[in-house]
Amino acid sequence: MRNLATKVRGHTTGWYERLATLQQGYYYPWESTIADGDGESAYADLVRQHLSPACDVLEVGCGHGVDAVAFAPLCRTLRAFDQVDRYITLARKAATESGIDNATFLCRNSSADRNGGQVTVPALTDSIDVVISRRGPTNWIEDVPRFCRSGAVLIQLNPLAPLTEYAWNPELPEGLRQSPPDADPDAGMLHAVETRLAKVDLCIHSCWTFDVPELLHEPRDLYRLLTFGNTPEEVPSWPEAEQHLTQLFARHAVTGGLELRHRRFLWQAIHSQ
Ligand SMILES: C[S@@+](CC[C@H](N)C(=O)[O-])C[C@H]1O[C@@H](n2cnc3c(N)ncnc32)[C@H](O)[C@@H]1O
């Protein structure tokens, strides 16, 4: 068994491919209540503000196509890609079932090491007006000057790690415990995005940090969250963990459940060249 925490910060291609074999699509398998004003809703609102029947959109890291299906009716064309073949198959199916005929889905990895040393997204030169990415990679930014039209809007939502260790973390059984967060995850994310943008002479136009409570209602939901993307061999089984997590809930839950922080970084930039 290994400590999950090492994986929570950045998922590898292998992790996503394995997740795709464990569940049908990219989604969180636990139930929770997220407070109003969260970053996911703000992202969807911001994307909608920039879509129009005259614009061509690229979605980076589309997963199984939830956003592509929602946004394609609001634009002229939507091209979406993801490195996981199974997600692309599911996304195509979802689009077909929704009667969408202006979206294309491609299985591609945009990273430099998969493209002869140069970050490359699957879009033609000078072909895109809006780039969107909900929790996808940031490497695509390097290719923006090639594939984006002048005035293109870039919008991305990035997850943020907790600012501090949860009080209950040390009480978790070994194998579920998470290592303490980085000293300043918010500054780290801002710096990572700014550095990518600066490489291609771009900068953030606007950005927002969201930090709202997320309540897990049942110990089993905490187990699902802590074991997300793990094979059964890597973590304690639910019967092994149940008593620990039930006691932890009894000690730390507030009205409505156990509180975690739902943290996101949302930014937009304009490609004005
Ligand atoms: C956190 S998931 C989000 C999926 C989807 N956008 C959503 O919000 O449901 C990140 C996605 O980005 C994809 N991804 C990560 N790095 C990638 C890369 N270099 N090229 C293509 N896809 C990538 C992963 O396979 C995964 O499906």
The ligand as an SDF file (V2000), in Angstrom:
LIG
                    3D

 27 29  0  0  0  0  0  0  0  0999 V2000
   -9.2210   16.4700  -14.2890 C   0  0  0  0  0  0  0  0  0  0  0  0
   -9.6550   15.7660  -15.8350 S   0  0  0  0  0  0  0  0  0  0  0  0
  -10.9400   16.8750  -16.3730 C   0  0  0  0  0  0  0  0  0  0  0  0
  -11.7910   16.3410  -17.4960 C   0  0  0  0  0  0  0  0  0  0  0  0
  -12.9010   17.2880  -17.9500 C   0  0  0  0  0  0  0  0  0  0  0  0
  -12.3630   18.5290  -18.4550 N   0  0  0  0  0  0  0  0  0  0  0  0
  -13.8520   17.5470  -16.8100 C   0  0  0  0  0  0  0  0  0  0  0  0
  -13.7930   18.6260  -16.2170 O   0  0  0  0  0  0  0  0  0  0  0  0
  -14.6550   16.6500  -16.5070 O   0  0  0  0  0  0  0  0  0  0  0  0
   -8.2730   16.2480  -16.8590 C   0  0  0  0  0  0  0  0  0  0  0  0
   -8.3230   15.6710  -18.2420 C   0  0  0  0  0  0  0  0  0  0  0  0
   -7.2310   16.2050  -18.9790 O   0  0  0  0  0  0  0  0  0  0  0  0
   -6.6630   15.1520  -19.7310 C   0  0  0  0  0  0  0  0  0  0  0  0
   -5.2580   15.4820  -20.0080 N   0  0  0  0  0  0  0  0  0  0  0  0
   -4.2950   15.7190  -19.0940 C   0  0  0  0  0  0  0  0  0  0  0  0
   -3.1210   15.9860  -19.7140 N   0  0  0  0  0  0  0  0  0  0  0  0
   -3.3600   15.9300  -21.0490 C   0  0  0  0  0  0  0  0  0  0  0  0
   -2.5570   16.1340  -22.2060 C   0  0  0  0  0  0  0  0  0  0  0  0
   -1.2560   16.4590  -22.1080 N   0  0  0  0  0  0  0  0  0  0  0  0
   -3.1360   15.9930  -23.4320 N   0  0  0  0  0  0  0  0  0  0  0  0
   -4.4490   15.6870  -23.5250 C   0  0  0  0  0  0  0  0  0  0  0  0
   -5.2580   15.4700  -22.4660 N   0  0  0  0  0  0  0  0  0  0  0  0
   -4.7220   15.6120  -21.2340 C   0  0  0  0  0  0  0  0  0  0  0  0
   -6.8400   13.9270  -18.8780 C   0  0  0  0  0  0  0  0  0  0  0  0
   -6.7710   12.7350  -19.6250 O   0  0  0  0  0  0  0  0  0  0  0  0
   -8.1980   14.1740  -18.2540 C   0  0  0  0  0  0  0  0  0  0  0  0
   -9.2420   13.6020  -18.9950 O   0  0  0  0  0  0  0  0  0  0  0  0
  1  2  1  0
  2  3  1  0
  2 10  1  0
  3  4  1  0
  4  5  1  0
  5  6  1  0
  5  7  1  0
  7  8  2  0
  7  9  1  0
 10 11  1  0
 11 12  1  0
 11 26  1  0
 12 13  1  0
 13 14  1  0
 13 24  1  0
 14 15  1  0
 14 23  1  0
 15 16  2  0
 16 17  1  0
 17 18  1  0
 17 23  2  0
 18 19  1  0
 18 20  2  0
 20 21  1  0
 21 22  2  0
 22 23  1  0
 24 25  1  0
 24 26  1  0
 26 27  1  0
M  CHG  2   2   1   9  -1
M  END
$$$$
